[in-house]
Amino acid sequence: MVTLPTLIPLSEAARKYGLDEDYLRQMVEKGKIRAAMVAGEMVVSEDEVRGEAIEVKALRKEDLPEYQMYSHLKGNSIWISEASRQYRVPHQTLVRWVKAGYIKQLGMEGNKVLIDEADIAYCSEIYRKRGRQGRILFNEDGTPYKPKTRSIAY
């Protein structure tokens, strides 16, 4: 007999696997997770949601070894100008990274923007390894960008 997929309500899948319901809906729309409507409620394939949850959790920047090297700095605040000098990254690059969300802004001190030192240390590590003008360094979630073909990107 054919093995049928186990379907569970979208809200239960989100709660069970620690994912956002909107994110799961996006995955359904993209065709990455199969779904159906049962009694007016969206149900999703539990196996596919579980696989997506494993993939998402494996890709968090906080779990990467480059970030773990600087995890002891988490929560330490440093202003952008000081970080630029200390980590030798152009000021405008840091401003762009903060706006993009790669570096967490912790607050303001007068006119100074305070950022998380662990984030800047991690980003500067990736910048030193791969950075050249005009290169994409990060995915939207802050993980290092991996080009499809190395010869074109580097």
Secondary structure as UniProt FT lines:
FT   STRAND          7..9
FT   HELIX           10..17
FT   HELIX           21..30
FT   STRAND          35..38
FT   TURN            39..40
FT   STRAND          41..45
FT   HELIX           46..58
FT   HELIX           61..63
FT   HELIX           65..68
FT   TURN            69..70
FT   HELIX           71..73
FT   TURN            74..75
FT   STRAND          77..79
FT   HELIX           80..87
FT   HELIX           91..100
FT   STRAND          105..109
FT   TURN            110..111
FT   STRAND          112..116
FT   HELIX           117..130
FT   TURN            133..134
FT   TURN            140..141
FT   HELIX           150..153
//
